[in-house]
Amino acid sequence: MKVLVINAGSSSLKYQLLDTDSQAVLAKGLCERIGIDGKFTYKAPGKATVDAVDIAMPTHSEAIQAVLDALVDPANGVIASMKEIDAVGHRVVHGGETFASSVKIDSKVMAALEECIPLAPLHNPANITGIKACTAVMGPDVPQVAVFDTAFHQTMPPVAYTYALPYEYYEQDKVRRYGFHGTSHKYVTQRAADMLGKPIESLKLISCHLGNGSSIAAVAGAKSVDTSMGFTPLAGLPMGTRSGDLDAGILEYLMNKHGMDIKEMLNILNKKSGVQGVSGVSSDFRDLGSAAEQGNGRAALALGMFSYGVKKYIGAYAAAMGGVDAIIFTAGVGENDADQRMAIASGLEYMGVKMDPDANNVRGKEAIISAIDSKVKVLLIPTNEELMIALDTAALV
């Protein structure tokens, strides 16, 4: 089955065309600056690359049309006609409590997505726009599926997702822990079970999705039982520019002292904090590593805070599950930063973790990076959210 995977932002649209039988990526690219001046990128194996060319994209519909035109182009295309696209899978950030799994899109689903907008006001409207654009361009007969970042975490028990606030805020306003990166956590935990040769239902896994945005998930018996992100992606670890967990009283203190309103405060927490805020150097871990090697103490502090934060969550989630069989590293930092992986794993020997420095000296490919005699396995698994979306879509269609 050929599935077109769409990840729509407010002014951008990422796409991949995948063959779910072979799991091959037939083509992929990006539409940028939609509604402004329109930049289009297209890459397909064995074909000429189209790199950031100017194409008029006043709306997402024109962006979708540009994608389809490229896919069927006589010279560079990978399919003969649009009819070869069996379905479209959409990344949708927030499904609230309504969606605990991926779902075929119909009018009722669209209405429910609209109801979730207050929970993700920056993301869900763009995702909805992408769905409507596909319908407008491809017609109503092409099946479309919504795959939610939050759905995987809907298996968390109330003790994990409920905040210690007056309970009416949960009942009336749906304030609770939702968690994100669910598609990634689902994919890598399934791959971990395959690599270990064990049924996922028998495993206790800790998935560390570490990048500019980072989250950790405790997965027992194929189900998420806890995760570090919360009501929003601001919670949990210190990230590239996000603060992660902090004392809420700090907000009132800083707002009063510096005359800030809540919008200014949230801008600081989301865009000026994290490792960038601590280091004053960068949100990129490669830049921080270089700066730390040159003696920059704040860069070293930021890196240390990050690895320390991950280590604490691993310990907490091992306790929550009553043990752990494997720890998984994925996403940009998790897949490519051997120093961070070693810093995080160091000190976990009491849990049965024993690293192999040589095996850990790897980037971006599946590997067991713990020692042969490590009781708890440590795995590097590159995430593939687009493939997970495509497989979910194919299964539903």
Secondary structure as the mmCIF struct_conf table of DSSP 4:
data_model
#
loop_
_struct_conf.conf_type_id
_struct_conf.id
_struct_conf.beg_label_comp_id
_struct_conf.beg_label_asym_id
_struct_conf.beg_label_seq_id
_struct_conf.end_label_comp_id
_struct_conf.end_label_asym_id
_struct_conf.end_label_seq_id
STRN STRN1 LYS A 2 ALA A 8
BEND BEND1 SER A 10 SER A 11
STRN STRN2 LEU A 13 ASP A 19
TURN_TY1_P TURN_TY1_P1 THR A 20 GLN A 23
STRN STRN3 ALA A 24 GLU A 32
BEND BEND2 ARG A 33 ARG A 33
TURN_TY1_P TURN_TY1_P2 ILE A 34 ASP A 37
STRN STRN4 LYS A 39 LYS A 43
TURN_TY1_P TURN_TY1_P3 PRO A 45 GLY A 46
BEND BEND3 LYS A 47 LYS A 47
STRN STRN5 VAL A 50 ASP A 54
BEND BEND4 PRO A 58 THR A 59
HELX_RH_AL_P HELX_RH_AL_P1 HIS A 60 LEU A 71
TURN_TY1_P TURN_TY1_P4 VAL A 72 VAL A 72
TURN_TY1_P TURN_TY1_P5 PRO A 74 ASN A 76
BEND BEND5 VAL A 78 SER A 81
HELX_RH_3T_P HELX_RH_3T_P1 MET A 82 GLU A 84
STRN STRN6 ALA A 87 VAL A 92
BEND BEND6 VAL A 93 VAL A 93
TURN_TY1_P TURN_TY1_P6 GLY A 96 THR A 98
BEND BEND7 ALA A 100 SER A 101
STRN STRN7 VAL A 103 LYS A 104
HELX_RH_AL_P HELX_RH_AL_P2 SER A 107 GLU A 115
TURN_TY1_P TURN_TY1_P7 CYS A 116 CYS A 116
HELX_RH_3T_P HELX_RH_3T_P2 ILE A 117 LEU A 119
BEND BEND8 ALA A 120 ALA A 120
TURN_TY1_P TURN_TY1_P8 PRO A 121 HIS A 123
HELX_RH_AL_P HELX_RH_AL_P3 ASN A 124 MET A 138
TURN_TY1_P TURN_TY1_P9 PRO A 140 ASP A 141
BEND BEND9 VAL A 142 VAL A 142
STRN STRN8 GLN A 144 PHE A 148
TURN_TY1_P TURN_TY1_P10 ASP A 149 THR A 150
HELX_RH_3T_P HELX_RH_3T_P3 ALA A 151 THR A 155
HELX_RH_AL_P HELX_RH_AL_P4 PRO A 158 TYR A 161
BEND BEND10 ALA A 164 LEU A 165
TURN_TY1_P TURN_TY1_P11 TYR A 167 TYR A 167
HELX_RH_AL_P HELX_RH_AL_P5 GLU A 168 ASP A 173
BEND BEND11 ARG A 176 ARG A 176
BEND BEND12 PHE A 180 PHE A 180
HELX_RH_AL_P HELX_RH_AL_P6 GLY A 182 LEU A 196
TURN_TY1_P TURN_TY1_P12 GLY A 197 GLY A 197
BEND BEND13 LYS A 198 LYS A 198
HELX_RH_3T_P HELX_RH_3T_P4 ILE A 200 SER A 202
STRN STRN9 LYS A 204 HIS A 209
BEND BEND14 GLY A 211 GLY A 213
STRN STRN10 SER A 215 ALA A 220
TURN_TY1_P TURN_TY1_P13 GLY A 221 ALA A 222
STRN STRN11 LYS A 223 THR A 227
BEND BEND15 SER A 228 SER A 228
BEND BEND16 PHE A 231 THR A 232
TURN_TY1_P TURN_TY1_P14 PRO A 233 LEU A 234
BEND BEND17 ALA A 235 LEU A 237
BEND BEND18 GLY A 240 THR A 241
BEND BEND19 ASP A 245 ASP A 245
TURN_TY1_P TURN_TY1_P15 ALA A 248 ALA A 248
HELX_RH_AL_P HELX_RH_AL_P7 GLY A 249 HIS A 258
TURN_TY1_P TURN_TY1_P16 GLY A 259 GLY A 259
HELX_RH_AL_P HELX_RH_AL_P8 ILE A 262 LYS A 271
BEND BEND20 LYS A 272 LYS A 272
HELX_RH_AL_P HELX_RH_AL_P9 GLY A 274 SER A 279
BEND BEND21 GLY A 280 VAL A 281
BEND BEND22 SER A 283 SER A 283
HELX_RH_AL_P HELX_RH_AL_P10 PHE A 285 GLU A 293
TURN_TY1_P TURN_TY1_P17 GLN A 294 GLY A 295
HELX_RH_AL_P HELX_RH_AL_P11 GLY A 297 MET A 321
TURN_TY1_P TURN_TY1_P18 GLY A 322 GLY A 322
BEND BEND23 ASP A 325 ASP A 325
STRN STRN12 ALA A 326 THR A 330
HELX_RH_AL_P HELX_RH_AL_P12 ALA A 331 ASN A 336
HELX_RH_AL_P HELX_RH_AL_P13 ALA A 338 ALA A 345
TURN_TY1_P TURN_TY1_P19 SER A 346 GLY A 347
HELX_RH_3T_P HELX_RH_3T_P5 GLU A 349 MET A 351
TURN_TY1_P TURN_TY1_P20 GLY A 352 GLY A 352
STRN STRN13 VAL A 353 VAL A 353
STRN STRN14 MET A 355 MET A 355
HELX_RH_AL_P HELX_RH_AL_P14 PRO A 357 ASN A 360
BEND BEND24 GLY A 364 LYS A 365
STRN STRN15 ALA A 367 ILE A 368
STRN STRN16 SER A 370 SER A 370
TURN_TY1_P TURN_TY1_P21 ILE A 372 ASP A 373
BEND BEND25 LYS A 375 LYS A 375
STRN STRN17 VAL A 376 VAL A 376
STRN STRN18 LYS A 377 LEU A 380
HELX_RH_AL_P HELX_RH_AL_P15 GLU A 385 LEU A 396
#
